[in-house]
C-alpha cells in the first residue's frame, strides 16, 4: 500500500492506494504541530502502508514527517527534491528553487496528458507553470484567491469576511456580489490572459491547460470548457515519481 502526501502552505492532501490512489484526505497545514501530533492525527491512514512519497513546500514539516514515519513505522519517505527521478527537466536559472509541488504537478501532467502543458495551481499563491517537451520552461507566481481576500478584509474597516460564490454578473449591485465579481472574474481574466500570453510567447496554441489547487473549485464553470480541472494532479505526479524511482513493494 502506498501513501502520497502533498504538503502545501494551506492544506495537506493525501492519497492512499495501490497502483494509484483510491482514497483522498485533506487536512489544514499547521507548521507548529510536532511529529507526535501529526502521528496522532494521521495514524489511522497507515494500516498496510509500506511506501510514502512526499512533495512539501513547508520545510519545517519535513523533519516532523520524517521523524514520525521512521519512529512509528520504520518508513523512510521519498521526498521530491533534487536528485530523484521525476521525468521532468527544469530549465530555470535556479532549478533547485522550483517547488516540489510544481515539479510533482508537471510529473503528473507528463504522465496523464503529455509532454506539453500549462499548469495553473490555485493555492495560497496562484502559479502558472509551462512545460514543453517534458521540460519546465518557467513559472509565474501571483497571490491566490483566499490570500488576497484575507489581505483586503484585514486591511479595510467596513468589509467583513465573505464566502466565494459565482456572482450573477461581472459587476455587482451589492457589496458581496461586487467582491465576488471582482475577485472571481478578475482571477478568471488573469488566468485567461496569462494562458494566452504563455501560448504566444512559446508559440504553442495546443498545450492543454490544467487547473488544480484548492481554490480552483471557485472558478468551475467560469473558465473555458477546454481547460482540464484536475484536483489531484500533484498526487498523480507523486504516484508517477514513485514508479520512476521503483519504490513499489
TORPALO-546820 format. One record per residue (C-alpha): residue number from 1; residue in three letters; x, y, z. Coordinates in steps of 0.05 Angstrom, whole numbers. Layout:
@n = NUM, res = ALA, east = X, north = Y, up = Z
...
END
This chain:
@n = 1, res = UNK, east = 0, north = 0, up = 0
@n = 2, res = UNK, east = 25, north = 69, up = -19
@n = 3, res = UNK, east = 14, north = 138, up = 11
@n = 4, res = UNK, east = 24, north = 202, up = -28
@n = 5, res = UNK, east = 28, north = 267, up = 12
@n = 6, res = UNK, east = 24, north = 338, up = -16
@n = 7, res = UNK, east = 44, north = 386, up = 40
@n = 8, res = UNK, east = 23, north = 456, up = 19
@n = 9, res = UNK, east = 22, north = 522, up = 57
@n = 10, res = UNK, east = -53, north = 518, up = 69
@n = 11, res = UNK, east = -71, north = 444, up = 64
@n = 12, res = UNK, east = -41, north = 375, up = 68
@n = 13, res = UNK, east = -73, north = 330, up = 15
@n = 14, res = UNK, east = -62, north = 255, up = 20
@n = 15, res = UNK, east = -76, north = 198, up = -28
@n = 16, res = UNK, east = -75, north = 124, up = -9
@n = 17, res = UNK, east = -77, north = 62, up = -52
@n = 18, res = UNK, east = -42, north = 11, up = -96
@n = 19, res = UNK, east = -28, north = 27, up = -169
@n = 20, res = UNK, east = -52, north = 98, up = -158
@n = 21, res = UNK, east = -97, north = 121, up = -102
@n = 22, res = UNK, east = -168, north = 102, up = -85
@n = 23, res = UNK, east = -178, north = 147, up = -24
@n = 24, res = UNK, east = -160, north = 221, up = -12
@n = 25, res = UNK, east = -158, north = 263, up = 51
@n = 26, res = UNK, east = -148, north = 337, up = 64
@n = 27, res = UNK, east = -122, north = 370, up = 128
@n = 28, res = UNK, east = -105, north = 441, up = 148
@n = 29, res = UNK, east = -30, north = 453, up = 148
@n = 30, res = UNK, east = -3, north = 471, up = 217
@n = 31, res = UNK, east = 73, north = 483, up = 216
@n = 32, res = UNK, east = 73, north = 487, up = 292
@n = 33, res = UNK, east = 50, north = 415, up = 302
@n = 34, res = UNK, east = 102, north = 366, up = 327
@n = 35, res = UNK, east = 119, north = 299, up = 296
@n = 36, res = UNK, east = 79, north = 264, up = 351
@n = 37, res = UNK, east = 18, north = 308, up = 338
@n = 38, res = UNK, east = 20, north = 291, up = 264
@n = 39, res = UNK, east = 26, north = 218, up = 283
@n = 40, res = UNK, east = -36, north = 223, up = 326
@n = 41, res = UNK, east = -73, north = 260, up = 270
@n = 42, res = UNK, east = -54, north = 213, up = 213
@n = 43, res = UNK, east = -42, north = 145, up = 245
@n = 44, res = UNK, east = -109, north = 117, up = 220
@n = 45, res = UNK, east = -84, north = 123, up = 149
@n = 46, res = UNK, east = -23, north = 79, up = 156
@n = 47, res = UNK, east = -52, north = 9, up = 161
@n = 48, res = UNK, east = -15, north = -33, up = 109
@n = 49, res = UNK, east = 26, north = 25, up = 83
@n = 50, res = UNK, east = 96, north = 8, up = 60
@n = 51, res = UNK, east = 117, north = 67, up = 17
@n = 52, res = UNK, east = 108, north = 142, up = 27
@n = 53, res = UNK, east = 124, north = 195, up = -25
@n = 54, res = UNK, east = 121, north = 269, up = -5
@n = 55, res = UNK, east = 120, north = 336, up = -41
@n = 56, res = UNK, east = 129, north = 391, up = 11
@n = 57, res = UNK, east = 135, north = 467, up = 6
@n = 58, res = UNK, east = 136, north = 474, up = 82
@n = 59, res = UNK, east = 208, north = 458, up = 102
@n = 60, res = UNK, east = 195, north = 459, up = 177
@n = 61, res = UNK, east = 146, north = 400, up = 169
@n = 62, res = UNK, east = 196, north = 356, up = 131
@n = 63, res = UNK, east = 231, north = 337, up = 195
@n = 64, res = UNK, east = 165, north = 325, up = 231
@n = 65, res = UNK, east = 142, north = 276, up = 178
@n = 66, res = UNK, east = 210, north = 242, up = 171
@n = 67, res = UNK, east = 212, north = 232, up = 247
@n = 68, res = UNK, east = 144, north = 201, up = 259
@n = 69, res = UNK, east = 147, north = 158, up = 197
@n = 70, res = UNK, east = 214, north = 129, up = 218
@n = 71, res = UNK, east = 197, north = 124, up = 292
@n = 72, res = UNK, east = 129, north = 92, up = 288
@n = 73, res = UNK, east = 130, north = 55, up = 221
@n = 74, res = UNK, east = 203, north = 46, up = 202
@n = 75, res = UNK, east = 189, north = 81, up = 136
@n = 76, res = UNK, east = 239, north = 128, up = 102
@n = 77, res = UNK, east = 196, north = 172, up = 57
@n = 78, res = UNK, east = 216, north = 192, up = -13
@n = 79, res = UNK, east = 216, north = 268, up = -17
@n = 80, res = UNK, east = 211, north = 304, up = -83
@n = 81, res = UNK, east = 278, north = 340, up = -84
@n = 82, res = UNK, east = 339, north = 348, up = -129
@n = 83, res = UNK, east = 369, north = 281, up = -147
@n = 84, res = UNK, east = 307, north = 238, up = -154
@n = 85, res = UNK, east = 277, north = 215, up = -220
@n = 86, res = UNK, east = 215, north = 256, up = -239
@n = 87, res = UNK, east = 216, north = 251, up = -315
@n = 88, res = UNK, east = 215, north = 327, up = -317
@n = 89, res = UNK, east = 274, north = 372, up = -334
@n = 90, res = UNK, east = 276, north = 442, up = -304
@n = 91, res = UNK, east = 303, north = 498, up = -348
@n = 92, res = UNK, east = 306, north = 556, up = -300
@n = 93, res = UNK, east = 361, north = 599, up = -271
@n = 94, res = UNK, east = 360, north = 562, up = -205
@n = 95, res = UNK, east = 325, north = 494, up = -214
@n = 96, res = UNK, east = 331, north = 477, up = -140
@n = 97, res = UNK, east = 284, north = 535, up = -125
@n = 98, res = UNK, east = 226, north = 506, up = -164
@n = 99, res = UNK, east = 176, north = 480, up = -112
@n = 100, res = UNK, east = 165, north = 405, up = -102
@n = 101, res = UNK, east = 91, north = 416, up = -115
@n = 102, res = UNK, east = 104, north = 447, up = -183
@n = 103, res = UNK, east = 152, north = 392, up = -202
@n = 104, res = UNK, east = 102, north = 339, up = -180
@n = 105, res = UNK, east = 45, north = 372, up = -218
@n = 106, res = UNK, east = 89, north = 373, up = -280
@n = 107, res = UNK, east = 105, north = 299, up = -270
@n = 108, res = UNK, east = 31, north = 285, up = -264
@n = 109, res = UNK, east = 15, north = 325, up = -327
@n = 110, res = UNK, east = 70, north = 288, up = -364
@n = 111, res = UNK, east = 43, north = 221, up = -342
@n = 112, res = UNK, east = -30, north = 236, up = -357
@n = 113, res = UNK, east = -33, north = 290, up = -411
@n = 114, res = UNK, east = 33, north = 291, up = -450
@n = 115, res = UNK, east = 98, north = 328, up = -454
@n = 116, res = UNK, east = 68, north = 398, up = -462
@n = 117, res = UNK, east = 23, north = 432, up = -411
@n = 118, res = UNK, east = 4, north = 498, up = -378
@n = 119, res = UNK, east = -9, north = 483, up = -305
@n = 120, res = UNK, east = -48, north = 533, up = -262
@n = 121, res = UNK, east = -43, north = 515, up = -189
@n = 122, res = UNK, east = -91, north = 555, up = -146
@n = 123, res = UNK, east = -69, north = 551, up = -74
@n = 124, res = UNK, east = -41, north = 603, up = -25
@n = 125, res = UNK, east = -9, north = 630, up = -88
@n = 126, res = UNK, east = -35, north = 622, up = -159
@n = 127, res = UNK, east = 22, north = 595, up = -201
@n = 128, res = UNK, east = 29, north = 586, up = -276
@n = 129, res = UNK, east = 79, north = 533, up = -299
@n = 130, res = UNK, east = 95, north = 519, up = -371
@n = 131, res = UNK, east = 123, north = 452, up = -392
@n = 132, res = UNK, east = 146, north = 438, up = -463
@n = 133, res = UNK, east = 177, north = 373, up = -484
@n = 134, res = UNK, east = 176, north = 348, up = -412
@n = 135, res = UNK, east = 217, north = 409, up = -391
@n = 136, res = UNK, east = 193, north = 464, up = -345
@n = 137, res = UNK, east = 209, north = 529, up = -381
@n = 138, res = UNK, east = 188, north = 578, up = -327
@n = 139, res = UNK, east = 138, north = 596, up = -273
@n = 140, res = UNK, east = 96, north = 657, up = -256
@n = 141, res = UNK, east = 73, north = 668, up = -184
@n = 142, res = UNK, east = 16, north = 713, up = -161
@n = 143, res = UNK, east = -25, north = 719, up = -97
@n = 144, res = UNK, east = -80, north = 667, up = -90
@n = 145, res = UNK, east = -155, north = 680, up = -82
@n = 146, res = UNK, east = -160, north = 664, up = -8
@n = 147, res = UNK, east = -96, north = 702, up = 10
@n = 148, res = UNK, east = -118, north = 763, up = -29
@n = 149, res = UNK, east = -187, north = 762, up = 3
@n = 150, res = UNK, east = -157, north = 758, up = 72
@n = 151, res = UNK, east = -109, north = 815, up = 57
@n = 152, res = UNK, east = -165, north = 860, up = 33
@n = 153, res = UNK, east = -213, north = 845, up = 90
@n = 154, res = UNK, east = -159, north = 853, up = 143
@n = 155, res = UNK, east = -137, north = 920, up = 114
@n = 156, res = UNK, east = -206, north = 953, up = 109
@n = 157, res = UNK, east = -254, north = 976, up = 163
@n = 158, res = UNK, east = -322, north = 965, up = 130
@n = 159, res = UNK, east = -311, north = 898, up = 95
@n = 160, res = UNK, east = -328, north = 833, up = 131
@n = 161, res = UNK, east = -307, north = 762, up = 114
@n = 162, res = UNK, east = -349, north = 730, up = 59
@n = 163, res = UNK, east = -352, north = 664, up = 22
@n = 164, res = UNK, east = -334, north = 659, up = -51
@n = 165, res = UNK, east = -393, north = 643, up = -97
@n = 166, res = UNK, east = -405, north = 656, up = -170
@n = 167, res = UNK, east = -434, north = 726, up = -178
@n = 168, res = UNK, east = -494, north = 738, up = -223
@n = 169, res = UNK, east = -456, north = 789, up = -265
@n = 170, res = UNK, east = -387, north = 817, up = -278
@n = 171, res = UNK, east = -409, north = 878, up = -237
@n = 172, res = UNK, east = -444, north = 873, up = -171
@n = 173, res = UNK, east = -502, north = 914, up = -144
@n = 174, res = UNK, east = -486, north = 900, up = -71
@n = 175, res = UNK, east = -422, north = 893, up = -32
@n = 176, res = UNK, east = -419, north = 817, up = -32
@n = 177, res = UNK, east = -434, north = 810, up = -106
@n = 178, res = UNK, east = -384, north = 865, up = -121
@n = 179, res = UNK, east = -330, north = 830, up = -82
@n = 180, res = UNK, east = -344, north = 763, up = -115
@n = 181, res = UNK, east = -346, north = 795, up = -183
@n = 182, res = UNK, east = -280, north = 830, up = -172
@n = 183, res = UNK, east = -244, north = 770, up = -143
@n = 184, res = UNK, east = -272, north = 714, up = -185
@n = 185, res = UNK, east = -280, north = 748, up = -253
@n = 186, res = UNK, east = -214, north = 784, up = -240
@n = 187, res = UNK, east = -180, north = 717, up = -229
@n = 188, res = UNK, east = -214, north = 687, up = -290
@n = 189, res = UNK, east = -188, north = 742, up = -335
@n = 190, res = UNK, east = -119, north = 737, up = -303
@n = 191, res = UNK, east = -116, north = 663, up = -318
@n = 192, res = UNK, east = -142, north = 671, up = -389
@n = 193, res = UNK, east = -94, north = 728, up = -401
@n = 194, res = UNK, east = -34, north = 690, up = -374
@n = 195, res = UNK, east = -52, north = 628, up = -414
@n = 196, res = UNK, east = -57, north = 670, up = -478
@n = 197, res = UNK, east = 10, north = 704, up = -462
@n = 198, res = UNK, east = 45, north = 637, up = -449
@n = 199, res = UNK, east = 18, north = 607, up = -513
@n = 200, res = UNK, east = 41, north = 667, up = -554
@n = 201, res = UNK, east = 109, north = 671, up = -521
@n = 202, res = UNK, east = 125, north = 598, up = -533
@n = 203, res = UNK, east = 86, north = 592, up = -598
@n = 204, res = UNK, east = 45, north = 533, up = -573
@n = 205, res = UNK, east = -30, north = 541, up = -582
@n = 206, res = UNK, east = -44, north = 467, up = -569
@n = 207, res = UNK, east = -15, north = 457, up = -499
@n = 208, res = UNK, east = -70, north = 432, up = -453
@n = 209, res = UNK, east = -88, north = 478, up = -394
@n = 210, res = UNK, east = -93, north = 441, up = -328
@n = 211, res = UNK, east = -127, north = 476, up = -269
@n = 212, res = UNK, east = -113, north = 449, up = -199
@n = 213, res = UNK, east = -107, north = 471, up = -127
@n = 214, res = UNK, east = -157, north = 481, up = -71
@n = 215, res = UNK, east = -184, north = 547, up = -96
@n = 216, res = UNK, east = -197, north = 521, up = -166
@n = 217, res = UNK, east = -267, north = 499, up = -145
@n = 218, res = UNK, east = -288, north = 572, up = -142
@n = 219, res = UNK, east = -278, north = 580, up = -217
@n = 220, res = UNK, east = -311, north = 517, up = -243
@n = 221, res = UNK, east = -359, north = 537, up = -297
@n = 222, res = UNK, east = -326, north = 605, up = -307
@n = 223, res = UNK, east = -265, north = 584, up = -348
@n = 224, res = UNK, east = -263, north = 556, up = -419
@n = 225, res = UNK, east = -291, north = 486, up = -426
@n = 226, res = UNK, east = -226, north = 464, up = -459
@n = 227, res = UNK, east = -189, north = 474, up = -392
@n = 228, res = UNK, east = -179, north = 410, up = -352
@n = 229, res = UNK, east = -197, north = 412, up = -279
@n = 230, res = UNK, east = -153, north = 361, up = -243
@n = 231, res = UNK, east = -156, north = 369, up = -168
@n = 232, res = UNK, east = -105, north = 314, up = -155
@n = 233, res = UNK, east = -52, north = 326, up = -208
@n = 234, res = UNK, east = 2, north = 333, up = -154
@n = 235, res = UNK, east = -17, north = 266, up = -123
@n = 236, res = UNK, east = -17, north = 235, up = -192
@n = 237, res = UNK, east = 53, north = 263, up = -202
@n = 238, res = UNK, east = 76, north = 233, up = -136
@n = 239, res = UNK, east = 49, north = 166, up = -159
@n = 240, res = UNK, east = 87, north = 172, up = -225
@n = 241, res = UNK, east = 151, north = 194, up = -188
@n = 242, res = UNK, east = 146, north = 134, up = -142
@n = 243, res = UNK, east = 141, north = 88, up = -202
@n = 244, res = UNK, east = 202, north = 121, up = -235
@n = 245, res = UNK, east = 242, north = 110, up = -172
@n = 246, res = UNK, east = 220, north = 38, up = -169
@n = 247, res = UNK, east = 192, north = 42, up = -99
@n = 248, res = UNK, east = 135, north = -8, up = -101
@n = 249, res = UNK, east = 134, north = -65, up = -52
END
